[in-house]
Amino acid sequence: MSGENSVTVDVVSDVVCPWCFIGQKRLDRAIAAADDVEVHVRWRPFQLDPTIPPEGMDRRDYMIAKFGSEERVRQIHARIEPLGEAEGIHFAFDAIKVAANTLDAHRVIRWAGAAGEEVQNRLVRRLFQLNFEEGANLGDHAVLTAAAREAGMDASVVETLLPTDADVEAVRTEITTASRMGITGVPCFLLEGKYAVMGAQEADTLADAIRQVAAAKARGELETAAG
């Protein structure tokens, strides 16, 4: 049970969403700024495009088909890159060769949550880095297993479970639930399961929201939220 001066933040995100990577960095800074509040972070699944086949697609072709032209794709990347640099992210968009289906990545993130909050946070950070800074294919089971090992998970268990259907429906159900809640874009930060902060907001905005919800919780003004 969380203490009175604590806030749980459920981050609905996809690990192939550049704004989610930026949001993760800004959340870290917000938590550091709101250092009088104990913040617990849980990562929740969302898929930007669940129609991508399990083996993935050529990312260049995929992005051109999605945005209309290579020039438009470059404009989008050029807008995001300096925002990433400001957060210490070195986006290497040209290094990403595969547009991955992230269902399996979300399964591993779910299993990491069972191993502990810090393990899950380490895994999510590593997956963002692998995709956006190293151009790794997040649909590749070997990549996911190695990331799990780096995060402190039992890699042999992950390697055994990935080829099975373990937790496929559970992850899909969570994604459906997010949609039913009205979440159509990510990242979305859900504070105490009640208050939503949409988009990769600045760290100060997130820190203020964390403090306000913590204060309301301490005053007993929040209804009990489902976990």
N, C-alpha and C positions, 0 to 999 in steps of 0.2 A: 504493500500500500504506500503510495506516495505521501510525503509529508505535506504540511500546509504550504510551505514556501517552495513548492516544486511544481513543475509543469511537464506534461508528456506531450511531445510533438511527434505526430505521425506524418511522415513525409511521403506523399504520394508522388512517385517519380518513375522515370524510365532511364536506364543507364546508357541509352543512345541519344538522349536529349541533352544538347549542349547547355540549355538554360537550366537544366537540373544540376549539372556539374557546377555551374556558376552559383546556383541556389545553395548547393551543399557547402561551398566555400563561404558564402555569406552567412549561412546558418552557424557555421563554426565561429565566425567573428561575432555574431549576435550573442551566442552562448557565452563567449569570453567577456563581452561587454556587460551582459546581465549576470555578473558573477555572484550576485546575492541570491540568485534563484538556482535551484537544482533542476537541471533540464535532462529529461530522458528522451532519447530519440529512437523512433522505430520507423523502419523503411517499409513502405507499402507499394505493391505493384501497380503498374500502369503500362500499357503498350501503345506507343504512338501508332504502330501499324501491325496489328496481329495477322494481317493477310500475307505478310512476307513468309515464304516457305521455310521449313526448318533448316534447310541448307543455306539459306540466305540468298542475296541477289548482288549483282555487280553494283556497287554503291554509286559510281558515277552515272550509270544508266538510270538507276533508280531515282537519283536526285534530279536529273534532267527531266525525267518523266513527271516527277512530282511538281517541279517549279517552272517547267516550260522551256528553260534554256540554260546552257552552261554559264552564260554571263549572269543570269539571275542568281544561280547558285553561288557564284563567286561574290556577288554583292552581299548575299546573306552571310557568307563566311566572313567577309571583310568587316561587316558590322559587329559580328560576335567576337572576333579575335581580340580587339583591344579591351573589350569588357573582361575577357578571360585573363588577359595579361595583368589587368588591375587586381585580379584575385590570385595571381600566381599560377594561372593555367596557361600552358603553351599548346594551344590547339594546333594539331597537325592534320587538318582535314584531308589533305591530299594523300596522307599515308593510310587512310581508311579505305580499304579495297572492297570490303563486304558490308552490305546493309544487312544486319543480323536480325533474326527473329529472337526476341529477348525472353521468351517464355522460360527457357531453361535457366537463364541467368536469374530470373525472379524466383525460380524454385530454389536455387542455391542460396539466394539472399534470405529466403524464408527459413531454410535450414540453419543458416548462420544466426538468425534471430533466436532460434532454440538453444544455440550455444552461448548466447549472451549478447548484451547490447554492444559492448566494445568490439566483439568479434564481427558483428553485423556491420558496424560502422567502418571497421577496417576493410571488410570485403567490398562494401559499396564504393569507398574511396578508390580502392585498387581497380575495380571494374571501370570506373570513370577514367582513370589514368590509362588503363590498357587500351580502351577504345579511342579516346580523344588525343592522347599524347604519344601512343605507341602504335596505333593503327591495328590493334589485335582484333580478331574476329570473336565477338562475344557469343556467337552461336556454337563455337568449337568447344567440345567437351574437354579437350586437353587444356585449353586456355582457362576454362572455368574451374577445373580441378586444381590447376596450379595456383590460381588466385585464392581458392579455398584454403589450400595448404599455407600460403603466405599469410592469410588472415588468422590462422591458428585453428582451423577446422581439421577434422579427421578426413584427409583427402581420399583414403581408401573407401570410406563410406560414400562420399560424394561420387567417386568414380563408379561405384556399384549402383547407386540409385539413379544417376542421370539417364542411362539407357532405358529405364523403366518409366511407367506412368505415375510414379510416386508424386503426390501433391500437385499434379497437373490441374485437376479440377478445383482444388482448393485455391490455387493461384488465380485461375480463371474466375472463380466466384468472387474473390476479393476485387478483381478488376471490374466485374459487373456491378458490385456494390458501390464502388467509387463512381461509376457512371450514373447509377441511380441517385447518388447524393448530389448530382449536378456537376461533378468534376469532369470537365471536357478538355482541360489542358493542364500541363504540369510544368514546374513543380507546384504542388499545393501543400501548404503546411497547415495541418489540423491541430489546434491547440486544445488539449483536454477533450478531444473528440467533439468539440462544440463550435469553436471559432476558426474559420478558414482564412488564411492569408494566401491569396492567389498570386502565382508568378514568382520570378526570382527577384523579390523585393530587396532593397538595400538593407545592409546589416542593421543600421539604426532603426529602420522600420520594424524589422523582425524582433530586435531587442526590446523595443517599446511594447510590442504586442505580447511578448513573453512576460514582461514586468506587469503589464495591466492584467493579464489573465491570472498571474500568480497572486496579485493583490486581491482580485475578486474572489479567487479561491480561498485565500486566507480569511476573507471576511465572510465566508460561507455563502457567497452569492451564486455559486455554480451548482447546477444540478449534477448529480452523479452521472458520469458518462460511461457508456459501455466500453469495455476494453477491447 
